[in-house]
Amino acid sequence: MLIVFFIIAILILLAYSIFISFHAYRWARIIFLLEDKYSEALGIHERTLDTFEKLIKMQMFFDSPGVKRAVEEVMDDIKVCKMATQGIVSTLIEHSKRKYISEKDSDE
């Protein structure tokens, strides 16, 4: 009788560990994906910050071609930063929708 209890307990623990391992693997995949997106976005943001610092150190005159060029460069960097941030947000939304859809389907 005691052996049967131990076998049942071991099977329950094995099933539970498989369940936990599966979910840990899914979380790890999401974390690694987001880490890549975050590091890419941080690089873009740092480059934009450097451009802003160069612009602040620059002597500015209204009609100067250097100012126009610097403003265009800053605007381009802002657009790239916006796209990088939107990429992170879309990745988060994609994963949250996938989770919501799978839960919704299982409820029905």
C-alpha positions in Angstrom: 0.0 0.0 0.0 2.8 2.4 0.9 4.6 1.6 -2.4 1.5 2.5 -4.4 1.2 5.8 -2.5 4.8 6.6 -3.3 4.4 5.7 -7.0 1.3 8.0 -7.2 3.1 10.8 -5.4 6.1 10.5 -7.8 3.8 10.5 -10.8 2.0 13.6 -9.5 5.3 15.4 -8.9 6.6 14.4 -12.3 3.5 15.7 -14.0 3.8 18.9 -12.0 7.4 19.4 -12.8 6.7 18.9 -16.5 3.9 21.5 -16.3 6.2 24.0 -14.5 9.1 23.3 -17.0 6.8 24.0 -20.0 5.7 27.3 -18.6 9.2 28.3 -17.5 10.4 27.6 -21.1 7.6 29.8 -22.6 8.5 32.6 -20.2 12.2 32.3 -21.0 11.5 32.5 -24.7 9.5 35.7 -24.2 12.1 37.2 -21.9 14.9 36.5 -24.4 12.8 38.0 -27.3 12.1 41.1 -25.3 15.7 41.4 -24.1 16.8 41.5 -27.8 14.2 44.2 -28.6 15.1 46.2 -25.5 18.8 46.2 -26.2 18.2 47.2 -29.8 15.9 50.0 -28.7 18.4 51.2 -26.0 21.2 51.4 -28.6 18.9 53.6 -30.8 17.9 55.8 -27.9 21.6 56.2 -26.9 22.5 57.3 -30.4 19.6 59.8 -30.4 20.8 61.1 -27.0 24.3 61.6 -28.5 22.7 63.5 -31.4 20.8 65.8 -29.0 24.0 66.5 -27.0 25.8 67.5 -30.2 22.9 69.7 -31.1 23.0 71.4 -27.7 26.7 72.1 -27.9 26.4 73.6 -31.3 26.2 77.4 -31.8 22.9 78.1 -33.5 21.9 80.8 -35.9 18.4 80.7 -37.4 19.3 80.5 -41.1 22.4 78.5 -40.8 22.6 75.4 -43.0 24.3 73.6 -40.1 21.3 74.1 -37.9 19.0 72.9 -40.7 21.1 69.8 -41.2 21.3 69.2 -37.4 17.5 69.5 -37.0 16.9 67.1 -39.9 19.3 64.6 -38.2 17.5 65.0 -34.9 14.1 64.5 -36.6 15.4 61.4 -38.3 16.7 60.0 -35.0 13.4 60.8 -33.3 11.6 58.8 -36.0 13.9 55.8 -35.6 13.4 56.0 -31.8 9.7 56.0 -32.3 9.8 53.0 -34.5 12.0 51.1 -32.0 9.7 51.9 -29.2 6.7 50.9 -31.3 8.5 47.6 -32.1 8.8 46.8 -28.4 5.1 47.7 -27.8 3.9 45.6 -30.7 6.0 42.6 -29.4 4.4 43.0 -26.0 0.9 43.3 -27.6 1.5 40.3 -29.8 2.4 38.1 -26.9 -0.4 39.3 -24.7 -3.0 38.8 -27.4 -1.7 35.3 -28.2 -2.0 34.4 -24.5 -5.5 36.0 -24.3 -6.7 34.2 -27.4 -5.4 30.8 -26.1 -7.1 31.4 -22.8 -10.3 32.5 -24.4 -10.4 29.5 -26.7 -9.9 27.1 -23.8 -12.8 28.7 -21.9 -15.2 28.1 -24.8 
